Amino acid sequence: MKLSNANFSFNSTLTAIANEIPFLKTIPEKELLLGVIGALVLKKISISKAAEVMNMDKDSLLAILDYMNVEFSYLEANDVAIERSWL
């Protein structure tokens, strides 16, 4: 029961954060953006893969990330193999 309450609390918090994102139309899109940002910051995906996941072009995603002041670094060549294993 405690875990269920914690999960509900997390989901409520995530939804509240997603609601504050001024662009994108739906909560699922906004929550997906939050996940993509996390993956970028953790260097788990490239900007190209992030744009693909978000179903938008790379420049549009970069504009959104710039507007949100999201700082991340691009993957290095040896990290690309990790991303390719996700396919």
Steps between C-alpha positions, in 0.01 A plus 500: 500500500778743581663443163173571324465829686859595417441417132182711497687787664780478242254487211312799640826692535611407149165610359523829691847563359384406149210745530751783543657437160354776280535319168382163376131425521445187704620379839646179347706712255620719784587201718686345206699822463599478867624144445690600187665786688607258770646259243689785331641632826607149601663456155284197419376630162614744233310809397404322178351208692326742737341683206390168352341394830321835522392472135644838409794633308829554678492880467155523660610287794818703538291819506279357775802387703662841456181675610488278810873564571569126494872430500626172358794376301495298182602137506857416416576257218553203733162564667310457173532120534292516818222686321506261206446209737160655588375452142 
